[in-house]
């Protein structure tokens, strides 16, 4: 369960409409709300509500997300037309619906959104959708965003995390993903360096343990990335240091002390081993 904490904290940073409890329960609630308001909840009825700008946003947003749950390719293009609306909730709902359709035809629309200069929050949702759908085009775009120093660091970290958590393990372990993550270890952004270290762990590379240790205690690193680093260190060390962002300052400081003590011991062992080899 702990390995999901960093992902959960990242999700909390995204627009509220993209978050929530069990999706099955939310889907039932959305459909009940639409039906209670007198709307037709058939596929065509939902589409009519979604595309009607004269209907209240809350109902349109509900209908849009439910179209995604129908998993019908025919809805990709109509949903894509909503990505240019002024209402952010409508755009984010369309991004979520396209992710739920899980269709490669949605990828070009998502890429266009990422490059259209939209707000960071909704663009991050688009990156999450690209991660979920995956494929050659999606991975290439995530790599582009990760390496683009003209982008906000926040978006670049989301892109790197998306690469590290691609749902297809074969895609996640592609050599180009590890290559870019390794290059980003020397990035000017401390947050990008930290999430790149996490990506290397997740893609099967040699763990940059020292960087992960530094990231856990660095206040310039976003909380969710520190959680990722702490989870990586737990896996590397084979022990739980007790680091959790919800803990008190004292408890977090104690956990950081345990991590640093462990790392110092590991470095000492390595140094002694090298010395013995040289003296043989």
C-alpha positions in Angstrom: 0.0 0.0 0.0 2.8 2.4 0.8 4.1 2.2 -2.7 0.9 4.0 -3.8 1.4 7.0 -1.5 3.5 9.1 -3.9 1.0 8.5 -6.7 -1.9 9.4 -4.4 -0.2 12.6 -3.3 0.4 13.6 -6.9 -3.3 13.0 -7.7 -4.2 15.4 -4.9 -2.3 18.1 -6.7 -4.5 17.8 -9.8 -7.8 19.6 -10.4 -10.5 18.4 -8.0 -12.7 17.0 -10.7 -10.0 14.5 -11.6 -10.0 13.1 -8.1 -12.4 11.3 -5.9 -13.3 8.0 -4.2 -14.2 4.7 -5.9 -15.1 5.4 -9.5 -17.9 2.9 -9.6 -19.7 4.8 -6.8 -19.0 8.1 -8.5 -20.4 6.8 -11.8 -23.6 5.7 -10.1 -24.0 9.0 -8.4 -23.4 11.0 -11.6 -26.0 8.9 -13.5 -28.6 9.3 -10.6 -28.0 13.0 -10.6 -28.5 13.3 -14.3 -31.7 11.1 -14.3 -33.1 13.0 -11.3 -32.6 16.3 -13.2 -34.7 14.8 -16.0 -31.9 14.1 -18.5 -31.8 11.1 -20.8 -28.9 8.9 -19.7 -28.7 6.7 -22.8 -25.5 7.1 -24.8 -27.0 9.6 -27.2 -28.7 11.4 -24.3 -25.4 11.8 -22.5 -23.8 13.1 -25.7 -26.5 15.7 -26.1 -26.0 16.9 -22.6 -22.3 17.0 -22.9 -22.3 19.1 -26.1 -25.0 21.6 -25.0 -23.4 24.8 -23.7 -26.8 26.0 -22.3 -26.8 23.2 -19.7 -25.2 23.8 -16.3 -21.6 22.8 -16.0 -22.1 20.2 -13.3 -24.5 18.2 -15.5 -22.4 18.5 -18.6 -19.3 17.5 -16.7 -21.1 14.4 -15.4 -22.3 13.4 -18.8 -18.9 13.9 -20.4 -17.2 11.6 -17.9 -19.9 9.0 -18.2 -19.3 9.0 -22.0 -15.8 7.9 -21.2 -17.1 5.0 -19.2 -19.0 3.7 -22.3 -15.7 2.8 -24.0 -17.0 3.6 -27.5 -14.5 4.9 -30.1 -17.3 7.0 -31.7 -17.1 9.4 -28.8 -13.4 10.4 -29.3 -14.0 13.2 -31.8 -17.0 14.7 -30.1 -15.2 14.7 -26.7 -12.1 16.3 -28.4 -14.2 19.3 -29.5 -14.7 20.1 -25.8 -11.0 20.6 -25.2 -11.2 24.2 -26.5 -14.1 25.3 -24.2 -13.4 28.2 -21.9 -14.8 26.3 -18.8 -11.9 24.5 -17.2 -14.2 21.9 -15.6 -15.5 20.9 -19.1 -12.0 20.6 -20.5 -10.8 18.5 -17.6 -13.9 16.3 -17.8 -13.2 15.7 -21.5 -9.6 14.8 -20.7 -10.7 12.3 -18.2 -13.3 10.9 -20.6 -10.7 10.5 -23.3 -8.5 8.6 -20.8 -11.3 6.3 -19.9 -12.0 5.5 -23.5 -8.4 4.2 -23.6 -8.3 4.5 -27.4 -5.2 5.4 -29.4 -7.3 7.8 -31.5 -7.5 10.1 -28.5 -3.7 10.5 -28.3 -3.3 13.2 -31.0 -6.0 15.2 -29.3 -4.3 14.9 -25.9 -0.9 15.9 -27.4 -2.5 18.9 -29.0 -3.9 19.9 -25.7 -0.5 19.5 -23.9 1.0 21.9 -26.5 -1.8 24.5 -26.6 -0.5 26.6 -23.7 -3.3 25.6 -21.3 -3.1 25.9 -17.5 -0.7 23.6 -15.6 -3.4 21.7 -13.7 -5.4 20.6 -16.7 -2.3 19.9 -18.8 -1.1 17.6 -16.0 -4.4 15.7 -16.4 -3.7 15.4 -20.1 -0.3 14.0 -19.3 -1.9 11.5 -16.9 -4.3 10.5 -19.8 -1.3 9.9 -22.1 0.3 7.7 -19.5 -2.8 5.6 -19.1 -3.3 5.1 -22.8 0.4 4.6 -23.6 1.8 3.7 -27.0 4.6 5.1 -29.2 3.1 8.6 -29.7 2.2 9.0 -26.0 5.6 8.0 -24.8 7.3 10.3 -27.3 5.3 13.3 -26.1 5.9 12.5 -22.4 9.7 12.4 -23.2 9.5 15.7 -25.0 7.8 17.4 -22.1 10.2 15.9 -19.6 13.2 17.3 -21.5 11.7 20.7 -22.4 13.4 23.2 -20.1 11.0 25.9 -21.4 8.2 24.1 -19.6 7.3 24.7 -16.0 9.2 22.3 -13.7 5.9 21.2 -12.3 4.8 19.9 -15.7 8.2 18.3 -16.4 8.0 16.4 -13.1 4.5 15.1 -14.0 5.8 14.0 -17.3 8.7 12.1 -15.8 6.4 10.5 -13.2 4.1 9.5 -16.0 7.0 7.7 -17.8 7.9 6.0 -14.6 4.4 4.7 -14.0 3.3 3.7 -17.5 0.7 1.0 -17.1 2.4 -1.3 -19.6 5.6 -2.6 -18.0 7.2 -3.2 -21.3 6.8 0.4 -22.4 8.0 1.6 -19.0 11.2 -0.4 -19.4 12.0 1.0 -22.8 15.7 2.0 -23.1 14.9 5.5 -24.2 12.9 6.1 -21.0 15.8 5.1 -18.9 18.2 7.1 -21.1 16.2 10.3 -20.6 15.7 9.8 -16.9 19.5 9.3 -16.5 20.2 12.5 -18.5 17.8 14.4 -16.2 19.8 13.5 -13.1 21.9 16.6 -14.1 19.0 18.9 -14.7 19.0 22.4 -13.1 15.8 21.7 -11.3 16.1 19.8 -8.0 12.5 18.5 -8.4 13.2 17.1 -11.9 16.4 15.5 -10.6 14.6 13.9 -7.8 11.7 12.5 -9.9 14.2 11.3 -12.5 15.9 9.3 -9.8 12.6 7.7 -9.0 12.0 7.0 -12.6 15.3 5.2 -12.8 14.3 2.9 -10.0 11.0 2.2 -11.6 12.5 1.5 -15.0 15.0 -1.0 -13.7 18.2 1.2 -13.8 20.9 1.4 -11.2 19.3 3.3 -8.3 20.9 6.8 -7.7 20.6 6.2 -4.0 22.5 9.2 -2.8 20.2 11.5 -4.8 17.1 9.8 -3.3 18.5 10.3 0.2 19.0 14.0 -0.5 15.6 14.4 -2.0 13.7 13.1 1.1 15.0 16.0 3.3 15.0 18.7 0.6 12.3 21.3 1.2 12.6 22.4 -2.4 11.3 19.0 -3.5 7.5 18.7 -3.7 6.0 16.6 -0.9 4.7 13.9 -3.3 8.2 13.5 -4.9 9.7 13.1 -1.4 7.2 10.3 -0.7 8.3 8.6 -4.0 11.9 8.9 -2.9 11.1 7.5 0.6 9.3 4.5 -1.0 12.2 3.9 -3.4 14.6 3.9 -0.4 12.4 1.4 1.4 12.6 -0.9 -1.6 16.3 -0.5 -2.0 17.1 -1.0 1.7 14.5 -3.7 2.3 13.2 -1.8 5.4 10.7 0.9 6.2 12.2 4.0 7.7 8.9 5.3 8.8 8.8 8.4 6.6 5.4 9.7 5.8 4.5 13.3 5.0 1.4 13.3 7.2 3.6 12.5 10.3 4.7 15.3 12.7 7.9 17.2 12.0 9.6 15.3 14.7 8.6 11.9 13.3 9.7 12.9 9.8 13.0 14.2 11.2 13.6 10.8 13.0 12.8 8.9 9.7 15.2 11.1 7.8 17.9 10.5 10.4 17.3 6.7 10.1 17.6 7.0 6.3 20.9 9.1 6.5 22.3 6.7 9.1 21.6 3.7 6.9 23.1 5.4 3.9 26.2 6.4 5.8 26.6 2.7 6.9 26.1 1.5 3.3 28.8 3.9 2.0 31.1 2.8 4.8 30.7 -0.8 3.8 31.3 0.0 0.2 34.5 1.9 1.0 35.8 -0.9 3.2 35.1 -3.4 0.4 37.0 -1.3 -2.1 39.9 -0.9 0.3 40.1 -4.7 0.8 40.1 -5.2 -3.0 42.9 -2.7 -3.5 45.0 -4.3 -0.8 44.8 -7.8 -2.2 
